[in-house]
Amino acid sequence: MDTNFTAYVAVGTRHHFLLAGGDAWLDRMWLVVDRAINAVLRRQQPSGAVSWRADPEIRLVAGCSSIHHALPQALALASLKGLDRPQWRDAAHRLRVALLGEPRLFAAKPHAMDWYYPVLGSVVTGADATARLAAGWDRFVEPGLGVRCVHHEPWGDLRGLRGKPREW
């Protein structure tokens, strides 16, 4: 089980609910959301970090940031159902504390996702988010092209493809 993908069902469900409305949709999806979040939180460690898959030693910044984003969505859905899930609120807090204060818990990776997902997932907010993005900007952003997936990988021949159809 990929924990960040599993948790994200709450985001998709809330997004659909907000756009389309309908208690029937929420009623149909609630059990899926509830079980998904509980399954993910069974992988939460005492440190607050959530393992990515079955191996408890693999904890990812981007994945945990995504889970951090999903938990408030799940809580909002629970509230719409008239339910309280204080353990989810506590789990989100513990996860945020781990992400902000215990970087050694997470696999060191050269990916841009580890740079921007803490901002997208609302782990890092406000001026701290602005500072984080500014600090990694030159490392990951290629002007005129976008964000590199991995900071040390060149764009290669993509420069020559600008404006041309891609041939796969």
N, C-alpha and C positions, 0 to 999 in steps of 0.2 A: 504494500500500500504506500503510495506516494502521499505523504501527509499534507503537503501544501495543496495538491490537487484536490484531495478529499475535502479539506476544509473549505475550498473555494465554492463548493456547491451552495453554501450560505450566501455568498456574494451574488451568484447568478440568480438564486431564488429571490433575493430581496430586490435585485435590479428588475427582474421580470414583474414582481409584485408592484413596484413603484411605477413602472411604465404602463402596465396593463391592468393593475388592480385585480380585484376579485378574490374573495375569501376562499372560493373553491380551489383556486391554484395553491394558495397557502396551505389549505387543508390537505391537499394531495401531496404536497412536497414536505410538509412539516416532519414527518417521520424520517424521511431521508436526511434532512438537515440535522435533526436531533441525533440520529445514529452516527452520521458522519463526524460531527463535532466531538461526540463522546469517544469515537474510535481514535480520532486524532489526539485527544487529550490523554488517552491511555498511553501515548508515547511521550507525554511530557515528563521530563526528568525532575528530580528534586531541585536542580539548579534553575528550573523554569524553562530551559531550552527544550525543544521538541525534536526528536530524532526524525530524520528524513524518511527512512524506511525501517526495515527490521533491525538493522545494525544500530544499536544505541550510540555508537561512537561517531556516526555521521550526522552532524547537525549543520545546517546551512543557513547563512544569514538571509539570503533571498527567500528561501522557503519559509523560514520562521517569520520573516517580515510579512509575507503573504498570509500566513496563518493569523498573525496579529491583526491584519486588516479584516480577515473573515470573522473573527470572534465578535466584534461589535455588530456586524451584520446579523449574525446568528442571535445575538442578544436582542436586537430590535425585532426580529421575527418572533422570538419567544414572547416578547412583550405584547405583540399583536395577538398572540394566542392566549394572553392572560397568564403567562407562565413566568416564573422567575428562575434564573439559572445563575445563582451567585458563584457557583464553582467555575463557570465560564468566565465571569468577570475577574475572579481571582487568577485564573489561568492566564488571561490576557495581561494582567498586571505583572505577574511573575515572568512571563515571556518578555515583556518590554524591559523589565529590570535586567534580565539576562542579556538581551541584545545590546543594551546601552552600557552595562557595567562589566560584562564578562566576555570580551572578545575572544579570549583563549578557548572558550567552549566550542567555537565554531570553526569549521574547516576553512583554512586560508586558501582563497581562490583568486585568480587574477581577473575575474569576470566583472563586467560593468554592473550586472544585476546586484552584486553585493555593495556597490556604490549607491545606486539609486533606489533599490527596493525598500530600504529602511525609511526613505522619504515617502514613497508611494504607499507604504503600509502604515503610515502615521506613527511609526516608532520614533522618528526624529521629526520635529515640527518647528515652525516659526523660524527664528533667526538661526537656530542650530541646523535646520534643514537647508537654509540658504547657504550657510557656511560649508556644509558637507558637499553640496553640489558644486560650489565654487572650487573647493579644494581638489575635487577629482576631475573637473572640467577638462583641463589640458591633457590629462592622462587618457581620457576615454573618448572625447569628442573630436572628430575629424571635421574641420570647417568645410561646409558645403556638402558633406556626405552624411553625417549623423554620428551615432554612438557606436564605437567598436564593441564587439561582444567581449573580446579579450584585449586588454591594454597593449600587450606586446605583439599582437598579430598585425601585420601590415594589411592595408586595404588591397594590396596587390593590383591586379588589372581592373579593379572596379572603377578606377578613375577614368579609364578609357571607355567605360560603358555608359557614362552619364549621357542621357538623352538618346541612347540607342536601344533598340529592343534587345532583350536578352535571348540568347540561344542556349537552350539547355540540352 
